Amino acid sequence: YPVVMGDMSIPAAPLGSFYPGLFSEIKTGKVPEINQADISFISGLIVPMAVLYTDDDTIELLSLDYINQAVQMNEKSVLPLYLRGYINERNGRYDEALADYSAALELDPSCYPAEIGTAHIYIRTGQHNAAVEIMDMLSAQYPYSIDILTTAAEARFLISDYNGALDYTSEVLRIAPDDPAILLLRAKIFLEQENIQQAGRLIEVLQRMKSEEIDFYLVKSEMERAGGDNLSALNTLEKGRKKYPDNKEIEEAFGAILMVTGRRDEAREILTGDGGTEDTGAQGLIVLIEDAIEMQDWKAAEEYAGRLSEADDSLKSGAAIWQVWYRQDDFAAALVVAESLYEKYPDSTDSAIIYIRTLLSMNRRLQAERILDKKIPLEKDAEKRSELYYLKSRADDTEETQLQSLRSALFENLQNIEALISISILYTEMGDVRKAYRYIKQAAAIDSENEEIKIRMAEIEGLLQ
């Protein structure tokens, strides 16, 4: 199984062998005809190998018959078990696929394709941490396998370990510098890191390569949306919908942008399908949760959160579920989610912020402060460091330390609305109304529609008179 970099010459087949002809046929996606007298364990497995070259359902059904015969002929071989698992995985029969992969690995723990298949299923069923564990182990064993490194990068991306994901993609690019799947994944990572410029460069490269992958439309539209160009994002996804009319991810991305642009009814219709969310993916459920929270439809929000918790265990999904309880001031329920996320993603600043906010809302300041003291020196991102300093001001117990933390928050990010409002309130309480007014005016310039800012400004203007 190990991938070895090097050249190999293919030995000539024995005279009269019918195997070269069989292999030529399966590479065209055809099922070769084998005389009953010639069917053996090896020749019988050549037919199932055709599934690697075609999406024909008929071939898959026929292949299963051959595979089951092969299992009976040789119960000690991993190959028929792996191929059956592969077919089951491709058809969404994940329980059966996992059973086949597990049986193959029991026979031979070094059958790494079965490990990769298991990780693929974990990724598709939202068990991202389990996938990371498998792929980290495999990437150390087989550092030249593009498939392994790519799957490892995807798994790291899904647990929001963007630096780890970038490291894996860099390894792939050393082997295959023009791999479009990896270029797309890097663009997705840069978008999550809010590095729009880098993502844009990769999209331009992919356009020159005439990429028409599903992820190309998704990433390009997300980049356009992040740049505030929702119309272009919709146009990009419309093209994707024409190319892939039944693709759920493209439909949900389209619904998400419709929601952002105020076309809520159309968005809900797309995201809920025929009135239910049984088939709605994680992205669609997150959008529906955000919509329900905004409309204060808490019953719907809780229903979507329940579905999301079953469908996906990513940090992004967990954050959406946490919002449902936190925004209702049900801090006990929010704490259960926050503790789970912090335990699952201990190195993530985002999970720490969720946990800290919950602790502060429950007046558990000492516990929050311990986490803040650990996280602030390690955080490199200025905006996140600003948010941590703002939260530290809420944990501080004197006006002097609160003021110091808020100044640090604004030094890192002058547009931190929460810090601007808080420092304005603090100066009001300290009797320095003019400074309070200066900061609330700065907040109003950033978000003129914010109701809390409007109220605070009116109060301070009254004090100035």
FENRA-V24766 format. One record per residue. RES is the residue in one letter. OMEGA is omega in degrees with one decimal (999 if undefined). NEAR is the number of other ideal C-beta (glycine too) atoms within 10 Angstrom. D_LAST is the distance of its C-alpha to the last C-alpha in whole Angstrom. Layout:
<<RES;OMEGA;NEAR;D_LAST> <RES;OMEGA;NEAR;D_LAST>>
This chain:
<<Y;-174.8;12;80> <P;177.0;9;79> <V;-178.6;14;77> <V;178.4;7;79> <M;178.9;7;79> <G;-179.8;4;82> <D;176.9;4;85> <M;173.9;6;87> <S;-178.6;5;90> <I;-178.7;5;91> <P;178.7;6;94> <A;178.5;8;97> <A;176.6;12;97> <P;178.5;8;101> <L;177.7;5;103> <G;-179.6;5;103> <S;178.9;10;100> <F;-177.5;14;98> <Y;178.9;13;95> <P;178.4;11;94> <G;178.9;10;94> <L;-179.1;21;92> <F;177.9;14;89> <S;-179.2;11;89> <E;-176.7;17;89> <I;178.9;20;86> <K;174.5;13;84> <T;178.9;10;84> <G;179.5;14;83> <K;175.1;16;86> <V;-179.8;19;88> <P;176.6;18;91> <E;179.9;9;94> <I;176.6;16;96> <N;-178.3;8;100> <Q;-178.3;5;100> <A;-177.9;6;102> <D;-178.2;11;100> <I;175.7;15;97> <S;178.1;13;96> <F;-177.2;15;93> <I;-177.0;14;92> <S;178.7;17;93> <G;179.9;21;92> <L;179.3;20;88> <I;179.0;19;88> <V;177.9;26;87> <P;179.0;26;84> <M;176.8;17;83> <A;-179.5;24;83> <V;178.4;22;80> <L;-174.4;11;78> <Y;-177.5;14;79> <T;174.7;16;78> <D;-175.6;9;76> <D;-179.3;15;79> <D;-179.4;9;78> <T;179.4;9;82> <I;179.9;20;83> <E;179.2;18;81> <L;178.4;10;82> <L;-179.2;16;86> <S;-179.4;23;85> <L;177.4;16;84> <D;179.2;12;87> <Y;-178.5;22;89> <I;-179.6;25;86> <N;174.8;13;87> <Q;-178.5;15;91> <A;178.0;25;90> <V;179.6;18;88> <Q;180.0;10;92> <M;-176.9;15;94> <N;-177.2;14;92> <E;-176.8;11;90> <K;-178.0;6;89> <S;178.1;17;87> <V;-170.5;22;83> <L;179.2;21;84> <P;178.6;25;84> <L;178.8;25;82> <Y;-178.6;23;79> <L;177.7;25;80> <R;175.9;24;80> <G;179.3;29;76> <Y;179.6;23;75> <I;178.8;21;76> <N;178.3;22;74> <E;-176.9;20;71> <R;-179.6;14;71> <N;175.6;12;72> <G;176.8;10;69> <R;-168.0;14;71> <Y;179.3;17;69> <D;178.6;9;71> <E;179.6;15;74> <A;179.6;23;73> <L;178.4;19;72> <A;178.7;15;75> <D;179.3;26;78> <Y;179.3;28;76> <S;179.0;13;76> <A;178.0;18;80> <A;-178.4;25;80> <L;174.8;19;78> <E;177.9;12;80> <L;-178.1;15;83> <D;-178.6;16;82> <P;-179.9;11;79> <S;179.2;11;79> <C;-172.4;19;78> <Y;175.2;21;75> <P;177.0;18;75> <A;175.6;26;74> <E;178.8;22;72> <I;178.3;22;70> <G;177.4;23;70> <T;178.8;23;69> <A;176.9;26;66> <H;-179.5;23;65> <I;178.0;21;66> <Y;178.5;23;63> <I;-177.2;20;61> <R;-178.8;12;61> <T;173.5;16;61> <G;179.6;20;58> <Q;-168.2;18;59> <H;-179.8;25;58> <N;177.2;15;58> <A;177.9;17;62> <A;179.4;26;62> <V;-178.5;22;61> <E;179.5;14;63> <I;-172.3;21;66> <M;175.3;26;65> <D;179.3;14;64> <M;-178.0;15;68> <L;-178.5;20;70> <S;176.3;22;68> <A;-179.4;10;69> <Q;-174.6;14;73> <Y;-172.1;17;73> <P;-179.9;13;70> <Y;-178.1;15;72> <S;179.9;21;72> <I;-179.2;15;69> <D;-179.2;15;69> <I;-178.3;27;68> <L;179.3;27;66> <T;179.0;22;64> <T;177.2;23;64> <A;178.3;29;62> <A;179.1;27;60> <E;-179.2;23;59> <A;178.2;28;59> <R;177.7;25;56> <F;-175.5;24;54> <L;173.7;24;54> <I;177.2;21;53> <S;173.2;20;50> <D;-171.7;21;52> <Y;178.1;17;51> <N;177.0;11;53> <G;178.4;19;56> <A;178.5;23;56> <L;178.4;18;56> <D;179.4;15;59> <Y;-179.8;25;61> <T;177.5;25;60> <S;177.6;13;61> <E;179.0;20;64> <V;-176.8;24;65> <L;174.3;15;65> <R;-179.1;9;67> <I;-176.3;15;70> <A;-172.0;13;69> <P;-178.3;9;66> <D;-178.1;9;66> <D;-175.2;17;66> <P;-179.7;18;63> <A;-179.9;18;62> <I;176.6;24;61> <L;177.3;25;59> <L;-179.8;22;57> <L;177.4;23;57> <R;177.3;24;55> <A;178.2;25;53> <K;179.8;22;52> <I;179.9;23;51> <F;177.2;22;49> <L;179.0;21;47> <E;177.7;15;46> <Q;-180.0;14;45> <E;175.7;10;43> <N;-173.2;15;45> <I;-176.7;15;45> <Q;179.5;8;47> <Q;178.5;14;50> <A;-179.7;24;51> <G;179.1;18;51> <R;-179.7;15;53> <L;177.6;23;56> <I;177.2;23;55> <E;177.5;10;56> <V;-178.7;14;59> <L;176.3;20;60> <Q;178.0;11;60> <R;177.2;8;62> <M;-179.0;12;64> <K;178.5;8;64> <S;176.4;18;63> <E;177.5;13;63> <E;177.5;16;62> <I;-178.2;16;60> <D;178.1;20;57> <F;179.6;24;57> <Y;-179.3;26;56> <L;-176.9;23;53> <V;-179.7;26;52> <K;-179.8;25;52> <S;179.3;26;50> <E;177.4;24;48> <M;179.1;23;47> <E;178.1;22;46> <R;179.2;21;44> <A;177.5;16;42> <G;177.4;13;42> <G;-178.4;9;40> <D;-176.8;14;43> <N;-179.7;16;43> <L;177.8;11;46> <S;178.6;15;48> <A;177.3;25;48> <L;179.5;19;49> <N;178.6;13;52> <T;-179.1;26;53> <L;174.8;26;53> <E;176.9;14;55> <K;178.1;15;58> <G;179.0;25;58> <R;178.1;16;58> <K;-178.9;10;61> <K;-178.2;14;63> <Y;-171.3;16;63> <P;-176.8;9;62> <D;-176.0;7;63> <N;-175.5;16;60> <K;-178.1;15;58> <E;179.7;17;56> <I;178.5;24;55> <E;-178.3;22;55> <E;176.0;23;52> <A;177.6;29;50> <F;177.5;25;50> <G;-179.8;26;49> <A;-179.6;25;46> <I;174.4;21;45> <L;179.9;22;45> <M;-179.2;22;43> <V;-177.4;16;40> <T;174.9;15;41> <G;178.7;10;40> <R;-169.7;15;43> <R;-177.2;15;43> <D;177.7;10;46> <E;-178.9;14;49> <A;-179.7;23;48> <R;-179.8;17;48> <E;179.3;14;52> <I;-173.0;20;53> <L;-179.3;25;51> <T;177.1;17;53> <G;-178.1;14;56> <D;176.0;7;58> <G;179.2;6;56> <G;-179.6;9;56> <T;-178.2;19;55> <E;-177.7;9;58> <D;-179.5;10;59> <T;-179.5;24;55> <G;-175.9;18;54> <A;-178.7;20;52> <Q;179.6;20;50> <G;179.7;28;50> <L;177.8;26;49> <I;178.6;25;46> <V;179.2;25;45> <L;176.5;29;45> <I;179.6;23;43> <E;178.5;18;40> <D;-179.0;20;41> <A;177.7;20;41> <I;-179.8;20;38> <E;179.7;12;36> <M;-176.9;11;37> <Q;174.3;10;37> <D;-170.8;14;41> <W;177.8;16;42> <K;178.8;8;45> <A;-179.2;18;46> <A;179.9;25;44> <E;177.7;18;46> <E;179.0;17;49> <Y;179.5;28;49> <A;177.3;25;48> <G;178.3;14;51> <R;-177.4;19;53> <L;-179.8;27;51> <S;177.4;17;52> <E;-171.5;10;56> <A;-169.2;18;56> <D;-179.7;23;54> <D;-178.7;22;53> <S;178.1;22;51> <L;-179.9;20;48> <K;178.6;16;46> <S;178.6;23;48> <G;178.4;23;47> <A;178.5;19;43> <A;178.1;25;43> <I;179.2;26;45> <W;-179.5;24;42> <Q;-178.2;19;39> <V;-178.1;25;41> <W;-177.7;22;41> <Y;-178.2;21;38> <R;175.1;14;36> <Q;-176.2;15;37> <D;174.1;9;36> <D;-170.7;14;40> <F;177.3;19;40> <A;177.8;9;43> <A;178.8;18;45> <A;-178.9;24;42> <L;178.4;19;44> <V;179.4;15;47> <V;-176.5;23;47> <A;179.1;26;45> <E;179.5;15;47> <S;-179.7;17;50> <L;-178.3;25;48> <Y;177.5;21;48> <E;-177.1;10;51> <K;-177.3;16;53> <Y;-174.1;21;50> <P;-178.3;9;50> <D;-176.6;13;49> <S;174.9;17;47> <T;-179.1;20;43> <D;178.8;17;42> <S;178.0;23;44> <A;179.8;25;43> <I;177.7;21;39> <I;-179.0;24;40> <Y;-178.7;24;41> <I;179.4;28;39> <R;179.9;19;36> <T;179.3;25;38> <L;-179.7;26;39> <L;178.5;19;35> <S;177.8;16;34> <M;178.4;14;37> <N;176.8;9;36> <R;-169.4;15;39> <R;-177.5;16;37> <L;178.7;10;40> <Q;178.5;14;42> <A;-177.1;23;39> <E;179.0;19;39> <R;179.3;13;43> <I;179.9;18;43> <L;-179.8;23;40> <D;178.5;12;41> <K;-172.4;10;44> <K;-173.1;20;43> <I;-178.3;17;40> <P;-176.1;8;43> <L;-173.1;11;45> <E;-179.0;17;43> <K;-177.9;8;43> <D;-174.0;14;41> <A;-177.8;11;37> <E;178.5;13;35> <K;176.6;18;37> <R;177.2;21;37> <S;179.8;23;33> <E;178.3;23;33> <L;177.5;26;35> <Y;176.5;24;33> <Y;179.5;25;30> <L;177.0;26;32> <K;178.3;24;33> <S;178.3;21;29> <R;178.2;20;30> <A;-179.6;22;33> <D;-175.6;18;32> <D;175.2;9;31> <T;179.2;8;29> <E;-177.7;12;25> <E;-179.3;8;27> <T;176.4;13;30> <Q;-179.5;20;27> <L;179.5;17;25> <Q;179.9;15;29> <S;-179.6;24;30> <L;176.0;29;27> <R;177.7;14;27> <S;178.8;18;31> <A;-178.2;25;30> <L;173.7;20;28> <F;179.5;14;30> <E;-176.9;20;33> <N;-177.5;19;31> <L;-178.4;12;28> <Q;177.1;14;27> <N;-174.7;22;28> <I;-178.2;17;25> <E;179.8;17;26> <A;178.8;27;25> <L;178.5;28;22> <I;-176.9;20;20> <S;-179.1;22;22> <I;175.3;27;21> <S;177.9;26;17> <I;-177.8;18;17> <L;178.4;18;19> <Y;176.3;22;17> <T;179.8;19;14> <E;179.5;11;17> <M;176.7;12;18> <G;179.2;9;14> <D;-171.6;12;14> <V;-178.0;17;11> <R;176.5;10;11> <K;178.4;15;15> <A;-178.6;24;14> <Y;-179.2;19;12> <R;-178.7;15;15> <Y;-179.8;23;18> <I;175.3;27;16> <K;178.0;15;16> <Q;178.0;17;20> <A;-179.6;24;21> <A;178.9;17;19> <A;179.7;11;21> <I;-176.7;13;24> <D;-174.4;15;24> <S;-177.8;9;22> <E;-177.5;7;24> <N;-175.3;15;23> <E;179.5;8;21> <E;178.9;13;20> <I;178.7;22;18> <K;-179.0;14;17> <I;-179.2;11;16> <R;-179.1;22;14> <M;179.1;18;12> <A;179.3;10;11> <E;-177.9;16;10> <I;176.7;22;9> <E;176.5;13;6> <G;178.6;9;5> <L;180.0;12;5> <L;179.2;10;4> <Q;999;5;0>>
